[in-house]
């Protein structure tokens, strides 16, 4: 992933002053969350550029080696943990950092960039956001987990230790059990991170109630013109 990841971009107004880089889940693509943008009801806030990158297609071990869009390989699954390819996570982190750098070049400073993701994309948002050397505007982690607690513990950035985090999870999630989301929340809170945790009566998905909560959370973040 030496080149910039291909991505779908949506701007809510000309000359955006904020950016949201939103990573899809395993087997999906950048179009997956495009329909969410108008449902966020962000009209009162300054222009926002949404960037929905596409993960490369790679073999995924836990799916029998089937080639699909994935941010990193998952070697095995169980209710308590995930065995993942940490080297792959690091490669993806650099690819997302390159997208952050491009937003900087476009005039959007890091403290006005939010990283968001669903499932495996949320794991990338957690890892990239919390280890990024410059303060970010926020992290949205949906139906997800911390893929490598050891990596995060070793490289947690002081600049982003208190970056606001919105974490939402389905109480009936049968793909990423809610206890994995709660474990991520507890781990981050023990590190001094600020996590707004919400659960919803749903499976491994998003619902309108959650989308509206994300919209309100983003609006509050966009109301600030400086790092919090």
PADREN-441331 format. One record per residue (C-alpha): residue number from 1; residue in three letters; x, z, y. Coordinates in Angstrom, 3 decimals, always signed. Layout:
% PADREN-441331
- n | res | u | w | v
- NUM | ALA | X | Z | Y
...
***
This chain:
% PADREN-441331
- n | res | u | w | v
- 1 | UNK | +0.000 | +0.000 | +0.000
- 2 | UNK | +2.711 | -1.016 | +2.465
- 3 | UNK | +0.245 | -3.046 | +4.551
- 4 | UNK | -2.717 | -1.576 | +6.361
- 5 | UNK | -5.679 | -1.017 | +4.101
- 6 | UNK | -8.495 | -3.535 | +4.588
- 7 | UNK | -11.407 | -1.843 | +6.303
- 8 | UNK | -14.862 | -2.327 | +7.755
- 9 | UNK | -15.088 | -1.230 | +11.387
- 10 | UNK | -18.139 | -0.321 | +13.446
- 11 | UNK | -18.008 | +0.635 | +17.132
- 12 | UNK | -20.966 | +2.489 | +18.613
- 13 | UNK | -19.957 | +1.427 | +22.152
- 14 | UNK | -17.214 | -0.622 | +23.813
- 15 | UNK | -13.789 | +1.001 | +24.251
- 16 | UNK | -14.278 | +3.898 | +21.788
- 17 | UNK | -12.666 | +7.197 | +22.696
- 18 | UNK | -13.075 | +8.778 | +19.245
- 19 | UNK | -12.474 | +7.466 | +15.729
- 20 | UNK | -13.790 | +8.469 | +12.310
- 21 | UNK | -11.840 | +7.258 | +9.269
- 22 | UNK | -14.208 | +7.571 | +6.299
- 23 | UNK | -13.016 | +7.223 | +2.678
- 24 | UNK | -15.403 | +6.176 | -0.098
- 25 | UNK | -15.658 | +7.621 | -3.588
- 26 | UNK | -14.185 | +6.455 | -6.871
- 27 | UNK | -15.355 | +2.966 | -7.851
- 28 | UNK | -17.068 | +2.285 | -4.511
- 29 | UNK | -15.790 | +0.440 | -1.432
- 30 | UNK | -15.740 | +0.647 | +2.339
- 31 | UNK | -19.317 | -0.574 | +2.675
- 32 | UNK | -20.696 | +2.468 | +0.867
- 33 | UNK | -21.205 | +4.650 | +3.940
- 34 | UNK | -21.750 | +1.973 | +6.571
- 35 | UNK | -25.559 | +2.543 | +6.478
- 36 | UNK | -25.006 | +6.190 | +7.416
- 37 | UNK | -23.732 | +5.394 | +10.921
- 38 | UNK | -27.107 | +4.729 | +12.608
- 39 | UNK | -28.604 | +7.746 | +10.826
- 40 | UNK | -26.090 | +10.096 | +12.475
- 41 | UNK | -27.882 | +9.750 | +15.826
- 42 | UNK | -24.722 | +9.708 | +17.937
- 43 | UNK | -26.185 | +7.820 | +20.908
- 44 | UNK | -25.598 | +10.587 | +23.498
- 45 | UNK | -21.863 | +10.785 | +22.836
- 46 | UNK | -18.968 | +8.531 | +23.950
- 47 | UNK | -18.112 | +5.418 | +21.957
- 48 | UNK | -16.914 | +6.020 | +18.397
- 49 | UNK | -15.033 | +3.649 | +16.105
- 50 | UNK | -15.883 | +4.146 | +12.433
- 51 | UNK | -13.211 | +2.859 | +10.059
- 52 | UNK | -14.226 | +2.478 | +6.406
- 53 | UNK | -11.110 | +1.525 | +4.413
- 54 | UNK | -11.148 | +0.022 | +0.923
- 55 | UNK | -9.107 | +1.669 | -1.810
- 56 | UNK | -6.965 | -0.606 | -3.993
- 57 | UNK | -8.087 | -1.369 | -7.547
- 58 | UNK | -6.006 | +0.581 | -10.084
- 59 | UNK | -6.412 | +1.734 | -13.708
- 60 | UNK | -8.124 | +5.141 | -13.874
- 61 | UNK | -7.070 | +7.146 | -16.911
- 62 | UNK | -10.149 | +9.367 | -17.168
- 63 | UNK | -12.297 | +6.210 | -17.297
- 64 | UNK | -10.392 | +4.728 | -20.210
- 65 | UNK | -7.907 | +2.901 | -18.001
- 66 | UNK | -10.647 | +0.777 | -16.455
- 67 | UNK | -9.459 | -0.909 | -13.246
- 68 | UNK | -11.568 | +0.099 | -10.241
- 69 | UNK | -11.203 | +0.994 | -6.562
- 70 | UNK | -9.479 | +4.387 | -6.511
- 71 | UNK | -7.383 | +6.384 | -4.085
- 72 | UNK | -5.285 | +7.841 | -6.932
- 73 | UNK | -5.400 | +8.111 | -10.715
- 74 | UNK | -7.377 | +10.934 | -12.312
- 75 | UNK | -5.871 | +11.817 | -15.649
- 76 | UNK | -8.578 | +14.152 | -16.932
- 77 | UNK | -11.751 | +15.936 | -15.869
- 78 | UNK | -13.262 | +19.294 | -16.650
- 79 | UNK | -15.458 | +21.816 | -14.887
- 80 | UNK | -12.558 | +23.943 | -13.685
- 81 | UNK | -10.006 | +21.443 | -12.398
- 82 | UNK | -8.816 | +17.880 | -12.135
- 83 | UNK | -5.497 | +16.567 | -13.432
- 84 | UNK | -4.448 | +13.971 | -10.900
- 85 | UNK | -1.541 | +11.717 | -10.043
- 86 | UNK | +0.114 | +13.585 | -7.191
- 87 | UNK | +2.474 | +10.685 | -6.473
- 88 | UNK | -0.575 | +8.459 | -6.014
- 89 | UNK | -2.089 | +10.982 | -3.615
- 90 | UNK | +1.068 | +10.870 | -1.531
- 91 | UNK | +1.009 | +7.064 | -1.421
- 92 | UNK | -2.614 | +7.100 | -0.278
- 93 | UNK | -1.848 | +9.770 | +2.313
- 94 | UNK | +0.733 | +7.461 | +3.871
- 95 | UNK | -1.818 | +4.629 | +3.925
- 96 | UNK | -4.331 | +6.816 | +5.767
- 97 | UNK | -1.608 | +8.017 | +8.131
- 98 | UNK | -0.957 | +4.358 | +8.946
- 99 | UNK | -4.626 | +3.989 | +9.914
- 100 | UNK | -4.329 | +7.090 | +12.098
- 101 | UNK | -1.264 | +5.579 | +13.755
- 102 | UNK | -3.171 | +2.367 | +14.432
- 103 | UNK | -5.934 | +4.340 | +16.146
- 104 | UNK | -3.244 | +6.033 | +18.247
- 105 | UNK | -1.942 | +2.595 | +19.216
- 106 | UNK | -5.473 | +1.603 | +20.202
- 107 | UNK | -5.609 | +4.510 | +22.612
- 108 | UNK | -7.333 | +7.162 | +20.499
- 109 | UNK | -5.179 | +10.315 | +20.305
- 110 | UNK | -4.967 | +12.241 | +17.053
- 111 | UNK | -7.091 | +15.123 | +18.354
- 112 | UNK | -9.966 | +12.657 | +18.701
- 113 | UNK | -9.703 | +11.354 | +15.132
- 114 | UNK | -11.885 | +12.767 | +12.361
- 115 | UNK | -11.117 | +12.182 | +8.684
- 116 | UNK | -14.145 | +12.008 | +6.405
- 117 | UNK | -14.649 | +11.288 | +2.738
- 118 | UNK | -16.975 | +11.537 | -0.231
- 119 | UNK | -15.885 | +12.730 | -3.682
- 120 | UNK | -12.395 | +11.288 | -4.313
- 121 | UNK | -12.387 | +10.110 | -0.687
- 122 | UNK | -13.112 | +13.667 | +0.411
- 123 | UNK | -10.148 | +14.876 | -1.618
- 124 | UNK | -8.023 | +12.410 | +0.346
- 125 | UNK | -9.544 | +13.632 | +3.617
- 126 | UNK | -8.681 | +17.236 | +2.719
- 127 | UNK | -5.106 | +16.453 | +1.700
- 128 | UNK | -4.274 | +14.017 | +4.476
- 129 | UNK | -5.986 | +15.978 | +7.220
- 130 | UNK | -4.622 | +19.400 | +6.367
- 131 | UNK | -1.051 | +18.169 | +5.964
- 132 | UNK | -1.020 | +15.846 | +8.982
- 133 | UNK | +1.694 | +16.875 | +11.471
- 134 | UNK | -0.485 | +16.311 | +14.559
- 135 | UNK | -3.734 | +18.096 | +15.351
- 136 | UNK | -6.821 | +16.128 | +14.285
- 137 | UNK | -10.355 | +16.341 | +15.612
- 138 | UNK | -11.939 | +17.457 | +12.352
- 139 | UNK | -12.361 | +16.930 | +8.618
- 140 | UNK | -15.572 | +16.082 | +6.741
- 141 | UNK | -15.358 | +16.749 | +2.998
- 142 | UNK | -18.428 | +15.779 | +0.971
- 143 | UNK | -19.025 | +16.604 | -2.706
- 144 | UNK | -15.320 | +17.035 | -3.269
- 145 | UNK | -12.421 | +19.292 | -4.215
- 146 | UNK | -8.747 | +19.893 | -3.462
- 147 | UNK | -6.894 | +17.477 | -5.770
- 148 | UNK | -3.490 | +19.189 | -5.666
- 149 | UNK | -3.555 | +22.823 | -4.515
- 150 | UNK | +0.233 | +22.987 | -4.945
- 151 | UNK | +0.809 | +20.054 | -2.586
- 152 | UNK | -1.551 | +21.520 | -0.017
- 153 | UNK | +0.015 | +24.988 | -0.200
- 154 | UNK | +3.503 | +23.557 | +0.224
- 155 | UNK | +2.694 | +21.170 | +3.069
- 156 | UNK | -0.222 | +22.703 | +4.966
- 157 | UNK | +0.285 | +21.825 | +8.628
- 158 | UNK | +0.128 | +24.606 | +11.188
- 159 | UNK | -1.243 | +22.005 | +13.592
- 160 | UNK | -4.323 | +21.597 | +11.395
- 161 | UNK | -4.738 | +25.039 | +9.857
- 162 | UNK | -7.661 | +25.748 | +12.190
- 163 | UNK | -9.006 | +22.206 | +12.523
- 164 | UNK | -12.811 | +22.358 | +12.076
- 165 | UNK | -13.990 | +21.365 | +8.605
- 166 | UNK | -17.496 | +20.395 | +7.513
- 167 | UNK | -17.854 | +20.724 | +3.734
- 168 | UNK | -21.125 | +19.711 | +2.077
- 169 | UNK | -21.967 | +19.720 | -1.623
- 170 | UNK | -24.919 | +19.142 | -3.916
- 171 | UNK | -26.039 | +22.272 | -5.739
- 172 | UNK | -26.919 | +20.089 | -8.751
- 173 | UNK | -23.775 | +17.928 | -8.717
- 174 | UNK | -22.974 | +16.886 | -12.300
- 175 | UNK | -19.857 | +14.865 | -11.374
- 176 | UNK | -17.950 | +17.276 | -9.138
- 177 | UNK | -19.446 | +20.687 | -9.955
- 178 | UNK | -20.349 | +22.757 | -6.919
- 179 | UNK | -17.965 | +25.478 | -8.097
- 180 | UNK | -15.075 | +23.074 | -7.420
- 181 | UNK | -16.320 | +22.664 | -3.853
- 182 | UNK | -16.646 | +26.427 | -3.497
- 183 | UNK | -13.138 | +26.901 | -4.880
- 184 | UNK | -11.822 | +24.488 | -2.234
- 185 | UNK | -13.721 | +26.381 | +0.462
- 186 | UNK | -12.383 | +29.748 | -0.695
- 187 | UNK | -8.819 | +28.441 | -0.999
- 188 | UNK | -8.907 | +27.062 | +2.540
- 189 | UNK | -10.477 | +30.172 | +4.022
- 190 | UNK | -7.729 | +32.253 | +2.416
- 191 | UNK | -5.263 | +30.007 | +4.254
- 192 | UNK | -6.999 | +30.746 | +7.558
- 193 | UNK | -8.840 | +27.426 | +7.764
- 194 | UNK | -12.236 | +27.138 | +9.468
- 195 | UNK | -14.812 | +25.765 | +7.010
- 196 | UNK | -18.499 | +25.180 | +7.689
- 197 | UNK | -19.892 | +25.166 | +4.149
- 198 | UNK | -23.333 | +23.818 | +3.243
- 199 | UNK | -25.095 | +23.095 | -0.025
- 200 | UNK | -28.067 | +20.821 | -0.572
- 201 | UNK | -30.586 | +20.408 | -3.371
- 202 | UNK | -29.147 | +17.147 | -4.669
- 203 | UNK | -26.783 | +15.731 | -7.286
- 204 | UNK | -23.567 | +13.784 | -6.604
- 205 | UNK | -24.850 | +12.048 | -3.495
- 206 | UNK | -25.765 | +12.585 | +0.142
- 207 | UNK | -29.210 | +13.325 | +1.549
- 208 | UNK | -30.847 | +12.952 | +4.944
- 209 | UNK | -30.585 | +16.661 | +5.673
- 210 | UNK | -26.843 | +16.499 | +5.125
- 211 | UNK | -26.462 | +13.324 | +7.199
- 212 | UNK | -28.314 | +14.942 | +10.087
- 213 | UNK | -26.084 | +18.021 | +9.827
- 214 | UNK | -22.988 | +15.800 | +9.902
- 215 | UNK | -24.348 | +14.019 | +12.971
- 216 | UNK | -24.887 | +17.318 | +14.783
- 217 | UNK | -21.424 | +18.534 | +13.755
- 218 | UNK | -19.785 | +15.314 | +14.952
- 219 | UNK | -21.698 | +15.423 | +18.229
- 220 | UNK | -20.358 | +18.916 | +18.844
- 221 | UNK | -16.826 | +17.727 | +18.118
- 222 | UNK | -17.185 | +14.680 | +20.382
- 223 | UNK | -18.388 | +16.885 | +23.222
- 224 | UNK | -14.840 | +18.184 | +23.557
- 225 | UNK | -12.236 | +16.080 | +25.396
- 226 | UNK | -9.283 | +18.174 | +24.341
- 227 | UNK | -7.899 | +19.800 | +21.190
- 228 | UNK | -9.789 | +22.949 | +20.185
***
